[in-house]
Amino acid sequence: MNKNREPLIRVVKREGMKRREIVMLYFGAIILALGIGAILLLSLDAEPFEYYEKMFTMGTIGNKLAYIQFQTYVQEFVPLLITSLALSLAFKMRFWNIGGEGQFLLGSLAGATVAFMVPTSTNVFLSMFLMILAGAVVGGLIGLSTAALKVKFGTNETLFTLMINYVALYVMRFFGETKADWNIFLRPEERPKFNQIPDNTKMFTIKIGDFSLELSLILAIVLVVVLYFYLNRTKQGYEIAVVGDSINTAKYAGMKVNKVICRTMFISAALIGAAGALRVSSVHALSDSITNSVGWTGIVVAWLAKLNPIGIVIVSALITLLQCGCRFASSSFGNIDSHFADLLQGIILFVILAADFFIRFKIVFRHNSKKSSSEKEVNA
């Protein structure tokens, strides 16, 4: 028996795949996912083309209130974009920040605290600045503590940040369910329910006809530009890339690796906390579901975009379109459960991730013949 015999199936890294082939593979994955969704829709006695038409247009065609749909779209796009950008910073140096949900929740709680405590006569811009600052500080300190424990004691950042998500969730529920005089977040003289923040802390908007453009969208676009130059044109951005490639190489080059990790994780978590504060200002109230799962979805967005800020904008926009469109389409079909939107999103994301796998790798089967052994590549 030949002990050095090659395994029957191997996964090897793919090299030199053309951009046109990558685009076609992604396009094919989306078509496949929509095809699977169409079969499920048919099984539920729903017309797939009608459902998809409402999903991709979010019901805006011929709708006099279409601007409301676009406002909702922006409200969900901005938190996902900022969170995805923030997570990409940590991921770029191979620090697995899985605590986006918790950092977002605690950032929103910090922002709401400021909103209820600042005088109602305070200028809206100053109020929003203080809310964002509070959310960023709280989120950043959580991220910094995670990084400090990692570099000092070698703790597992994945487990640590994951557990913070649940701690933050139950902290939020505690404030949402505890009726007491000191609880400034609840409505007075009612069953436990989060109160609306004061008017001077609500998101500043710019009127464009009937549409209200939120300041948060402008801030998010500015953040994209800043992070792009930070990662590609600054010493700190270069250090992040080197630490991500090899910590030993970074140390050999004289970089203070522990400082880079702590600084980057602070920025990553601070941005997520700030996004939480912006979300409170946008929706005007706290909620234990205020994250809309951006902490989890942001992980998928960051990796699909290859941790590229420009790619993150595109993927975030498409994912938000999918979420808002599915929700609207499902509400228009009485025989479609509201959870079908989540199912379809899962199918599309799973198939796209599978396509991403085959872009990066290829499966090689061993092929035996009488004269020689050769390998046959099977490219999916």
C-alpha positions in Angstrom: 0.0 0.0 0.0 1.3 3.4 -1.0 1.4 5.5 2.2 2.0 8.7 0.2 -1.1 8.3 -1.8 -3.0 11.5 -2.4 -6.4 11.9 -0.8 -9.5 11.3 -2.9 -10.7 14.9 -2.5 -8.7 18.0 -1.8 -9.5 21.7 -1.5 -6.8 23.9 -2.9 -6.5 27.7 -3.2 -7.6 29.0 -6.6 -5.3 31.4 -8.4 -5.8 33.9 -11.2 -9.6 33.8 -11.6 -10.7 36.6 -14.0 -12.9 39.4 -12.8 -15.5 38.6 -15.5 -15.7 35.0 -14.2 -16.1 36.2 -10.6 -18.9 38.6 -11.6 -20.7 35.8 -13.6 -20.3 33.4 -10.6 -21.9 35.9 -8.2 -24.6 36.6 -10.7 -25.3 32.9 -11.2 -25.5 32.5 -7.4 -28.1 35.2 -7.1 -30.2 33.7 -9.9 -29.9 30.3 -8.2 -31.0 31.7 -4.9 -34.0 33.5 -6.5 -34.9 30.3 -8.3 -35.0 28.4 -5.0 -37.1 31.2 -3.5 -39.5 31.1 -6.5 -40.0 27.3 -6.0 -40.9 28.0 -2.3 -43.2 30.9 -3.3 -45.0 28.6 -5.8 -45.4 26.0 -3.1 -47.2 28.7 -1.1 -49.5 29.6 -4.0 -47.8 33.0 -4.5 -46.7 34.5 -7.8 -42.8 34.7 -7.8 -42.5 37.5 -10.4 -45.0 39.6 -8.5 -43.3 39.0 -5.2 -39.9 39.8 -6.6 -41.2 42.9 -8.4 -42.5 44.3 -5.0 -39.3 43.2 -3.3 -36.8 44.9 -5.6 -38.8 48.1 -5.9 -39.9 48.1 -2.3 -43.4 49.0 -3.5 -42.2 52.5 -4.6 -43.5 52.3 -8.2 -46.8 54.2 -8.5 -46.8 54.8 -4.8 -47.4 58.5 -3.7 -45.8 57.7 -0.3 -42.7 56.1 -1.8 -40.5 58.7 0.1 -41.5 56.9 3.3 -40.0 53.7 2.0 -36.8 55.4 1.1 -36.6 57.0 4.5 -37.0 53.6 6.1 -34.3 52.3 3.7 -31.9 55.0 4.8 -32.6 54.3 8.5 -31.7 50.7 8.1 -28.8 51.2 5.6 -26.8 53.6 7.8 -26.4 51.4 10.9 -25.5 48.3 8.8 -22.9 50.3 6.8 -21.2 51.8 9.8 -21.2 48.5 11.7 -19.8 46.6 8.7 -17.1 49.2 8.2 -16.2 49.1 11.9 -16.0 45.3 12.0 -13.8 45.3 8.9 -11.2 47.2 10.8 -10.9 44.5 13.4 -11.1 41.7 10.9 -8.4 43.2 8.8 -5.9 42.5 11.6 -7.4 39.1 12.3 -9.1 40.2 15.5 -12.5 38.5 15.5 -14.9 41.1 16.9 -18.1 39.2 17.1 -19.6 41.6 19.7 -21.2 44.1 17.3 -24.6 43.5 18.6 -23.6 44.2 22.2 -21.5 47.2 21.4 -24.4 48.6 19.3 -26.9 48.0 22.2 -24.8 49.6 24.8 -23.9 52.5 22.5 -27.5 53.1 21.9 -28.2 52.9 25.7 -25.4 55.5 26.3 -26.8 57.7 23.6 -30.3 57.6 25.0 -29.0 58.4 28.5 -27.5 61.6 27.1 -30.7 62.3 25.2 -32.8 62.2 28.4 -30.2 64.1 30.5 -29.3 67.1 28.3 -31.5 70.2 28.8 -34.3 70.4 26.2 -33.0 73.9 25.2 -29.7 72.4 24.0 -29.0 72.8 20.2 -29.9 69.7 18.2 -26.4 69.5 16.7 -24.7 69.7 20.1 -27.2 67.1 21.5 -26.5 64.7 18.7 -22.7 65.2 19.1 -22.9 64.4 22.8 -25.1 61.3 22.0 -22.6 60.1 19.4 -19.7 60.8 21.7 -21.3 58.9 24.6 -22.1 55.9 22.4 -18.5 55.9 20.9 -16.9 56.1 24.4 -18.9 53.2 25.8 -18.5 51.1 22.7 -14.8 51.9 22.5 -14.1 51.0 26.1 -15.8 47.7 25.7 -13.6 47.0 22.6 -10.5 48.3 24.4 -11.1 46.0 27.4 -11.5 43.0 25.0 -8.2 43.8 23.3 -6.4 44.5 26.6 -7.4 41.1 27.9 -6.3 39.5 24.6 -2.8 41.0 24.6 -2.3 40.7 28.4 -3.7 37.3 29.2 -4.3 35.7 25.8 -8.1 35.4 26.2 -10.2 34.3 23.2 -11.7 37.5 21.7 -14.4 35.6 19.8 -15.9 34.1 23.0 -15.4 37.3 25.0 -17.2 39.5 22.5 -19.9 36.9 21.8 -20.8 36.8 25.5 -20.9 40.6 25.7 -23.8 40.4 23.2 -26.0 38.6 25.6 -24.9 40.7 28.6 -25.9 43.8 26.7 -29.2 42.4 25.6 -30.2 41.6 29.1 -29.0 45.0 30.4 -31.3 46.6 27.8 -34.2 44.3 28.8 -33.6 45.2 32.4 -34.1 48.9 31.7 -37.0 48.2 29.5 -38.9 46.1 32.1 -38.0 47.7 35.4 -40.5 50.2 36.5 -38.8 52.6 39.0 -38.4 56.3 39.7 -34.8 56.3 38.7 -35.5 54.6 35.3 -35.4 57.6 32.9 -36.0 55.5 29.9 -39.6 54.4 30.5 -42.8 56.3 30.0 -44.3 57.5 33.3 -47.6 56.1 34.6 -47.8 53.4 32.0 -46.9 49.8 31.7 -43.2 49.3 31.1 -42.4 50.8 27.7 -39.5 52.9 26.4 -40.2 56.6 26.2 -39.4 58.7 23.1 -36.3 60.9 23.4 -36.8 64.7 23.5 -37.3 66.6 20.2 -33.9 68.4 20.4 -32.1 65.0 20.3 -34.0 63.6 17.4 -32.1 63.1 14.1 -31.6 66.3 12.1 -33.0 66.0 8.6 -32.8 68.0 5.4 -36.0 68.3 3.5 -35.8 67.4 -0.2 -39.4 67.7 -1.3 -41.4 65.2 0.8 -38.2 63.2 1.4 -36.3 63.8 4.7 -32.6 63.2 4.2 -31.1 62.2 7.6 -27.8 63.7 8.7 -26.6 60.2 9.6 -26.4 59.2 5.9 -24.0 62.1 5.3 -21.9 61.1 8.3 -21.8 57.5 7.1 -20.6 58.6 3.6 -17.9 60.8 5.1 -16.8 57.8 7.3 -16.4 55.6 4.2 -14.0 58.1 2.7 -12.1 58.6 5.9 -11.7 54.9 6.6 -10.6 54.3 3.0 -7.8 56.8 3.3 -7.0 55.6 6.8 -6.5 52.0 5.7 -4.7 52.8 2.4 -2.8 56.1 3.0 -1.7 56.2 6.7 0.9 54.5 8.8 -1.8 53.2 11.2 -3.7 51.6 8.3 -0.5 49.9 7.1 0.2 48.6 10.6 -3.2 47.0 10.7 -2.6 45.2 7.4 0.9 44.0 8.5 -0.5 42.7 11.9 -3.2 40.9 10.1 -0.8 39.2 7.7 1.7 38.2 10.4 2.2 39.3 14.0 5.8 38.1 13.9 6.6 40.1 10.8 5.0 43.2 12.5 7.2 42.7 15.6 10.3 42.1 13.5 9.6 45.5 11.7 9.5 47.2 15.1 5.8 47.8 15.3 4.1 47.9 18.7 1.7 45.1 18.0 -0.2 45.3 21.3 -0.7 49.0 20.8 -2.0 48.5 17.3 -4.5 45.8 18.4 -5.8 47.9 21.3 -6.1 51.1 19.2 -7.8 49.4 16.3 -10.2 47.5 18.5 -11.1 50.7 20.3 -11.9 52.5 17.0 -13.9 49.5 15.7 -16.1 49.2 18.8 -16.4 53.0 19.2 -17.8 53.3 15.6 -20.3 50.6 16.4 -21.3 52.3 19.6 -21.7 55.6 17.7 -23.9 53.8 15.2 -26.1 52.7 18.1 -26.4 56.3 19.3 -27.3 57.5 15.8 -29.9 54.7 15.6 -31.6 56.0 18.7 -31.7 59.5 17.4 -33.1 58.2 14.1 -35.9 56.0 15.5 -36.5 58.2 18.6 -36.7 55.4 21.2 -34.8 52.5 22.6 -35.7 48.9 22.0 -34.1 45.5 22.7 -34.4 44.9 18.9 -33.0 48.3 17.9 -29.9 46.6 16.3 -32.0 44.9 13.6 -29.2 42.3 13.8 -26.6 44.6 12.2 -24.0 43.1 14.4 -24.5 39.7 12.8 -25.3 40.8 9.3 -22.3 43.2 9.3 -20.0 40.2 9.6 -21.4 38.8 6.4 -21.3 42.1 4.7 -17.6 42.7 5.7 -16.5 39.4 4.3 -18.5 39.5 1.2 -16.9 42.9 0.4 -13.4 41.5 1.1 -13.1 44.1 3.9 -13.0 46.9 1.3 -14.8 50.1 2.4 -16.1 50.7 -1.1 -17.3 47.1 -1.5 -19.0 47.4 1.9 -21.1 50.3 0.7 -22.3 48.3 -2.3 -23.0 45.1 -0.3 -24.7 47.0 2.6 -26.9 48.7 0.1 -27.9 45.4 -1.5 -28.5 43.6 1.8 -30.6 46.5 3.0 -32.6 46.4 -0.2 -33.2 42.7 0.3 -34.3 43.3 3.9 -36.7 46.2 3.2 -38.0 44.7 0.0 -38.7 41.3 1.5 -40.5 42.8 4.4 -42.7 44.9 2.1 -43.4 42.1 -0.4 -44.3 39.7 2.4 -46.8 42.2 3.9 -48.5 42.4 0.5 -49.2 38.6 0.3 -51.7 37.3 2.9 -50.5 33.7 2.4 -46.8 34.5 3.0 -45.6 34.5 6.6 -43.6 37.4 7.7 -40.7 35.1 8.4 -40.4 34.1 4.7 -38.4 37.3 4.3 -35.8 36.0 6.7 -35.8 32.6 4.9 -35.2 34.2 1.5 -32.4 36.3 2.9 -30.8 33.3 4.4 -31.0 31.4 1.1 -29.5 34.3 -0.9 -26.7 34.9 1.6 -25.9 31.2 1.9 -25.6 30.7 -1.9 -23.5 33.9 -2.3 -21.2 32.7 0.5 -20.9 29.3 -1.3 -20.0 31.2 -4.5 -17.4 33.1 -2.6 -15.9 29.8 -1.4 -15.6 28.6 -5.0 -14.0 31.9 -6.1 -11.3 31.4 -3.4 -10.9 27.7 -3.7 -11.3 24.7 -6.0 -12.1 21.1 -5.3 -9.6 18.6 -6.8 -10.5 14.9 -7.2 -7.9 12.2 -7.6 -8.3 10.3 -10.9 -6.7 6.8 -11.1 -5.7 5.2 -14.4 -3.9 2.0 -15.3 -0.8 3.7 -16.6 -0.5 6.7 -14.2 -2.3 8.7 -11.5 -3.4 12.2 -12.4 -5.6 14.7 -10.9 -8.8 16.0 -12.4 -9.9 19.4 -11.4 -13.6 20.0 -10.8 -14.4 23.7 -10.7 -17.8 24.6 -9.5 
